Amino acid sequence: MTVTSLATCALLALTTLSSACAPSPYIENPDITTEVDDWRDEVIYQVIVDRFANGDVNNDFNVTHDPTNLNRYMGGDWQGLIDRVDYLQALGVTAIWISPVVMNVEEDAGIAGYHGYWTQSFNDVNPHFGDLAKLRELVDVMHAHGIKVIVDIVTNHVGQLFYYDINQNGQADITTWYATDGSDTLDIVTEWDPGFDGRTIQSWTSLGYAGDAPLGWVDMPELNRRPPSPPEFRSDDWYHKMGRVTDWSDLDQVVYGDFPGGLKDLATENPNVRAGLIRVFQDWITKTNIDGYRIDTVKHIEHDFWSEFCPAIRDHAAVLGKEQFLMFGEVFDGDDTLLGSYTQDDMLDSLVYFSQKYWIYDGVFKRGDPTSKLDELYGMRAVNWGAEPQPGGIGLAPRDIPINFMDNHDVGRFLFDKDSEDALASAIAFLMTQEGVPLLYYGTEQGFAGGNDPANREPLWPSGYDTDGDLFVWTAGLTALRAAHEPLRRGDFTLTWTSPDTGSAPGAHMLAFERSTDTETVLVVLNTSDEHTNSTADAAGAMETSFPSGTTLTVAFPPTLEGQTWTVGGDGALEVSLPPRGVAVLVE
């Protein structure tokens, strides 16, 4: 098949898909409702829509049937989520974070935009997943089952929708090097994705440099690489035009550079750009009655953008009648000071807790680092993260509601480099009982073990949506425990045992904490060692708790220990011994 005929077929197929999934005739916006009392009560489940369930084969254009080709669309859609709501409920999920809903660039260099981070239109839905009516139906069905809906959004960049016309000849044709697999040659075109230049990308002619390179907006409908929508996003001065980040330690590049792959960086300091982004993301609340936003690439935008964007979104939601609209962001970094800087006055309600992922889930639960790292990290959060609720926000200080996670779509899964379901089970136990909101990545409950992108974005359907597997049952048991005991959701958090030691030293690898309200205290004890049985005692004595002497504590979880008891000694002393990777949740 010739290139011309291939492109024609692709265009016809995309046109057919767009027609089949075009938005329904205008219907009224949905009633706006508040679904949340306290976000600490929720268990969030992250879903890549394309990988969860295929409920409607009519939108399966450009879909691969090769389960190993994870760079293509695979067929998941919003109907699939609707069809599998019982699976979510069986797991104990109370909120879903779904991948971006907006129209994306179809593909680039053979990789599809299934993930949703290559925006082409900010105000149209991605027809691979359904139409606007289907998205509204998804929200309605989830709400009817007590499940809130959080949508992933991108404010930092758009997809590869223009090139830099460096030689001013009206086409992207400058190549720098070639890659070959032995049969076909791939041209790498620098005008699509040139390296960073703080002046803005420069053009040149035969006479030398000729000033700023013009932007070449393209119209490739077969790839949905067209000028962006709404039309105001087609303004050249809405972009930084400085090219691709080449040095991630250079703050100017991090904030002003294009993401590798030619994702064009928006000039978010421009008041018109800010107003445009505010309008489109206010509108999605109006159109769909969603309950929150997870916001991508937060650290790649100047801080004062968030001080304007977040209040505008909150105010709009409140005017509609939507209280408790949650906004949490991705600051893909282990620097807790940097994370906390985005939770100050009028900014984000919370963040995906990356510093904890690196320090605790990777360090303590995977590598066997000392549990005393929790004291250090949580001391940092108390200082670094916002200490007061955001005005008009969710009513909780950011430092009191971290979004806790162990893995996601941007990092290898827990089991990828820690081949131990016992270790994963103990990490899930911590996730479901610690302070904040647990965020579980889809497939964790099925023991998925994919490495870095795209291996960590597996389709869920080969699992058969099994609800009887050990990890699923374990996770569901913990979500039920969390729902049954208010302290595990809203209680104060107090570390009662950590150790600076590792190996077989007394008390090493043990971790214990209390979650308490005025009416109940729950004690959680974990052994994070792969090898050693240990207890909450060392040469200095046993763990001190808040329980009165003589209190009998009974195991509420796991089921294998249910009914086992410990009695608190003098001054609240308690020694709990657990085998490697053991867990005990104790209640009066």
N, C-alpha and C positions, 0 to 999 in steps of 0.2 A: 504493500500500500504506500502511495506517495505521501510526502509530508502534507501536501495540499488536501488530499482526500481524507487523511487522518484528522486534520484540523476541522474539516467540514463535518465529519461524523461526530466529533466531539462537540462541536457547536450545536448540531441538531439534538444530540442527547441532552446537553445542558438546557437547551430551550424547552425540550419536552419535560424535563424535570421541573423547570421553573413554572411551566404551565400547570403541571399536575399538583405542585405544592404552592402555587401562588396564594397570597393571602385571601381569605374568604371575603365576600362582599362585606362592606362596613357593618359592624355591629357595635353596639354601645360598649364603652369601656366597662370593665367589671366593677362590682361594688368593692370598695377598699375596706379591708378588715385588719384588725390587729390580732395576730395569732399567738403572740408570745406574752407570757407573764414575766418570766425571768430567764434570760438566755443561759444562765448556769444550769437550768434544768435540761438542756438539750444535749443530744448526741448527734453530731454532724457526720454525715457519710459523703465523702467526695466521690463524684461520678464523672468519668469521661463518657459523655452521652453515646458517642459512636461505639463504645466498647461494652456497654452494659447489657442491652437487649434489643433485638430487632423485632419491633412490633408491627411494622408496615413495610412490606416489600415494594410498595409503589414508589417509595422515595430512594430506591437502591441504585441510582445512577452512579457510575464510576466506582462501584464497590468491588473489592477483591473477595474471592472465595478461598484464597490461600491464607490459612490461619497463621502462617509464619511471616506474612508480609505486613508488618505492623506500621509501615509508613503510608498505607492507603486507607481510604474509607472502608469500614467493615460492616456498616449497616445499622448500627444502633441508632435509636431515635427516641423521641418523647413518648410515643405510643408504647415502646418497650418498657419504659419506666412505669407508665400507667398499668401495664399488664402485670408487672412484677411488684406492685405495691405490697402484696402479702409477704413477699420475701423480705422487704424492708422492715415491715412490722414484726416479723418473726425474729429478726436480728435485734430489734429494739431501737431502731433508728427513729429519731424525732425531727430531723432536719436533713435535707440533701443540699449539697453544693454541686450545682451542675456546671459543666463547661460552657464557655460563652455561647450565646444564642444568636449572635449577629451573623449576617452574610459575610463569608470569607472568600479570599482568593482560593480558587479551586485546587490548584497545585502549583508547585514550583520545583523544577529540576527533578520531576518524578515523585516528589513527596507531596502528599495531600494536606489540605488545611483542616483535617478532621478534628483537630484539637481546639480550634476556635480562636487562636491568637493572631490571625492574619486578617484583620478587619478590612473589608471593602466597603460595606455599608453599615453605618452605625444605627440606622433606623429600619432595617429589614431583617427578617429572620433567616437563618440558614435553612434552605429548603431540604437539605439532607435529613433534617430532624423533624420536619413538619411545617405547618403554617402557623400564623398567629393564633388562630382559633385552637389549634392543638396545644400550643404552649399554655394558653389560658386554661384549657381543659386539664392539663398536667397540674397546674397550680391548684385548681379547684379540687381535683381528686386527692392530691396530697393533703390539702387542708382538711378535707372531709375525713381523712384518716389520721389527723393529728400531726402531720408532717409539714414542716415549714420548708420554703424553697429559697435558696440563696443562689444568685447568679454571678458567675465569674465575669468581670469586665476588664477591659484594657483601656487606659487613658494615656499611655505613654507613646504609642506608635500605631501606625496602620500597616497593612501588608505592603508587598513590593509593587506599588502602583505607579511609580515613575522611575526614570533613570536620570543620571546626571549627563547631560550632553556635553562631555568634556571637549570634544573636537568640533562642536557646533555644526554637525552635519545632519542633524535631525533623526539620527538612529543610534541605537546602542550597539556599537560594533568594535570597540576597543577591547582586545583580548590580551591577557598577560601570560597565561600558560595553559597547557592542555593536559587533560587526564584521559587515559585510555584503558579499556579493559581487554585490549587485544583485537577488538573488532570495530567498535564505534569510538569516535573521538568526541569529547565534550569540551566545548569552548567555555572558558571562564571569562566572563565579560566584566571588566572593572567599572564600566559606566553604570551597571546595576548596583554595585556594592563596593565602591572605592574605599580605601583606608581613610582614617580620620584626618581632617584638616580644619584647625580651629578658625581659619579665616572664612570658612565655607569652601566646598569643593570648587576648585579653580578650573577654568577652561583654558585651552591653548589652541593656537593655530600655527601655521608654518612660520609665523613671525614671532612666536613666543606666547607667553601667558596673556590671556585676554579677559581677565576678570572672572566674576562668579559664573560658574557653569549654569546654563539654563536648565530647567527641569523639563524632562520629556515625559509628559503624561501619556499613557498608553491605553489602547482599546483592544484588548484581547478577550472577547466575550467567551471563547471556548475555554479559557482558564479563569474566567471572571476576574481578570486583571483589567479593571476599568477605573476611570477617575472615581474618587470616593463619593459617598453620599452621607449626609446632605451636601448640596453643591458648595456650600461655603468652605468645606474641607478641601476643595480643589485650589485654594489660594496658595501661591508659592510661599508667601510670607507666614504661612501657618506651620512651617517646618524649619528645623534648624539647618538642614542642608550641609552638614559637616562630615557626612560619611560614616563608615563603620567603625565601631569601637575596636581598637587594636591593643590598648593597654588598660586593663580593668582596674589598675591602681591609680589611674589618672582621673580625678573627680570630674573634671570638665568633660572627658570622654564619656564617663558613666552617665552624666546628666544630659549631655547634648548630642551624643553620638547615636547613629543608627545601630540597631541590633544586627549582628551577623546574619546573613541571609537576606539583607536588603530591606529590613523592616524600618520604615521611615519614621524618624523621631519628630513628634509634634512639638511645636514651640509653645509649651504650656505656660510660659511667662507672658505670652501675648494675651491681653484681656479678651480679645475676640475668640481665641482658641478656648480659653477658660469658659467663656459664656456658651460656646458651642457644645463643649463636652458636658457642661451642666445641663443644658437643655435636653440632649439626647438621653442622658441617664435619669433625669427626672421623668422623661416620657415613658421609659420602660416600666417604672412603678405604676404610672397611670394606666398603662395598657394591660398590665398583667397581674397586679396585686401581689408581687413577690415580697419577700420578707427581709431581704438583705443583699448586700454586695460583698463578694470577695474581690479584692482589687489587686491586679497583677502589677509587677514591676514598680513598686512604690518608690524604691530608693533611686530610681532613674528620673525622678521628677523633683523639682525644687520644693523645699518644705512649705513655702507660703502658698503654693497651689492647694495643698490639702486644707489649709486654714480657710480657704474660700470655697473649695469644692464640697467638703463634708457638711458645713452648715447649710449650704444651699440645698443639698439633697435631703438633709434632715427636715428642713423647713417645708420643703415641698411635700414630703411624706406626711408630715403632721397636718398640713392644710387639707390633704386628701382624707385624713382620718386614720392614717397608719402610724401608730406609735411603736416604739421599740424597733425601729428600722436599724438593723445591724450593718456596720461597715468595718470589716477587718481586712488587713492588707498583707501582701507578701513583700517582706524585706529579706531577700535571699542572701543572708549573711549571718555569721556566727558572733558578730560584735553586738553584745547586748546594749551597749550605750547607743549605737546607731539605731537599733530597733526601737528603743524607748523614745528616741527623738521624734518619732512619727506619731506618738500618742499624747503629745502635749496639747495645750489649749486649742480647742476647736478642730482637732485633727481626728485621727481614727479611733474607733472604740476599742480596737484590739489589733493584734497581729498574729499571724501564724508563727509559732514560737520556735524559730530556727535555732536560736542559741541553745535552747534546751534539747532540740533534736541532736545537735552536735555534742554537747557536753554530757547529756544524761542518756538519751536513748542509744546513741552510738558509743559514747564513752563508758558509761556504767553498765548498761544492759547488754551491749555487744562485746566490748573489749575487756570488761572486768575492772574498770577504773574504780578508785575508792568512792564509796557512797557519800563521803564528805563533800564531794563536788556539788551536791545539792545545796548545802549550806551556803557555799560561795556564790553559786548562780542565783539563788533566790534572794540573797542579800543584794545582789546587783539589781534585780528586777524591782525590788522595793525602792531603790534610789532612782533608777533610770526611767521607769515607765510612769505614765501619768497617774497622779495620786487622787485626782478628782474626776467624777463623771463628766463626759462631754456635755455642754449645754444642749438641751433638746435631744440627747442621745438615749442610750439604753439604761441609764440610771446607775451604772456601775463604773468604778474607776478602772481604767485599762489594766493597771497592775493586778487587779483582783479577778480578771477574766481573760487570762491568756488562752489562745486557741492552741491546744496541745496536740502534737502529732509525732509520729515516728518515721513516716515516709510519705511520699506523694508522687505525682507524675513527673517531677523534675529530679528525683534522686532514686538510686537503687532501692528496691524493697528491702525490708528488714531481713528477710530470709536469704537475700542474694549473697550477702557476705557474712551471715551468721546462720549456718545450717543447723538450726536447733528450734524445733517447734516448742520445746519447753521454755527456751529463752523468749521466744515470741509471746507465749502465753503469759509469762510473768510481766513482760512489757505491756501487754494489753491490760493486765490487772492494774498496773500503775496508771495507765492512761485513763481508765474508767473510774479511778478513785481519787486522783490528785485534784488540786485546786484548779478551777478553770473549766473549759469546755473541751470534751474529747472530740477529736477529728480523726475518723477512721477512713483510710483509703480503700476504695472498693477492691475486692479480691483478697484482702488481708485475711478475712474470715474463711477463705478457701485455701489458704496456704500458698498463695502466689509468691513467686521468688524471682521475678524478673529483675534484670540489672538496670543500668541507666537507659534513658530515653533512646529508642522507643520500646526496649524490652520490658519496661515497667508499665506498659499500657496494653496489657493483654485483654482479649475479649473474655467476658465472664461466662458466656454460654457453654464452653466446654466443661465447666464445673457441674452443669446440670442444675444449678441453683440449689445445690444440696444443703439441706438444713439439718442433717444428722451427723455431719462430720465433727470431729473433736474440736477444731478451732471455732467453728460456727457455734456449737453448743456452749463452749467456754465463753465466747464473746457475748452471746445472748444471755447467759446466766449473769454476767457482770452488768449488762445494761439493765436487767431486771432488778438486780441488787441495788444499783444506783437509783432507780426509780422508787424503790421501796424505802430507802433511807435518806431523808432530807439532808443530813450532814454531808453525805457524799456528793451532793449537788451544791448546797448553799452554805455549808458549814465553814467555820474558821479552820485554817490549816496550820498545824504545829508539828514540826519535825521532833520526834522523840528519840530516834536513834539513827545516827550515821557513824561511819568509821573512816579514819584516814588510812586504815590498813588494808592489805590485800592478802591473798593466799589463805593459809590456814590459821592466821593469827586470830585470837579470840575476838569475836564480834565483827570480824572482817566481812565485807560484802553484804552485811545486813542493813536493812532500811526499814524504818517504822515511822508512822506519823498518825496523828489524831485529826479527825474531822469532827467538829463539834458545833451544835446549836444549843440554845437554852434548855432543850428538852432531851437531847440524846448526844452521845459521843460514840464514834466508831473508831476502832484502832485497826490500822492496816499494817501488816508486817510482811516483808519480802526478803528472800535470800537471793541475791543476784549472782551468786557463784555457780559455775558449771560443775564444780567438783566437790566442794566441801559442805558438809552439814555444819551449821553454826547457829549461834543464838545471840540474843540482844543482851549480852553481858561480856565484860572483859575484866581485866585486873582491878579496875576502879569500881566495879560493881555492876548491878543489873540496870536495865533501862528504867528511868523514872517516868511515870505516867500521871495523868490528872485524876485517876480513879482512886477512891478511898480504899484503904486497907481492907482486905476481906472480900472485895467485889469479885464475883464470879463472871468471867467473860466466856462467851460461847462462840464457836466458829459458825458464822453465817455463810461463808464461802471459803473454799470450794466444797462441792458436795461430798468429795471423798473424806473430808474432815468434819463435816457437819455434825454438831452435837458434842465434839471434843471441847473440853473446858480448860481454862487456866484461872488460877486464883491470885489476885493482886496481893503483894506483901506489904510490909510496913513502908510508909512514905511513898506509896504508889509504885514500889519496885515491881518489875515484872520481867522474867526471863522467858522468852519464847524461842524454842529451838525448831529449826526447819531444815529439811533436806535441801540439796542443791535445787535451785529454781523453785523452791517452795513458796507458797502464798497462803496467808491466813488473814481473813477479815473477821474481826472480833466485835461482838456487841454484848451489852448487858442482858 
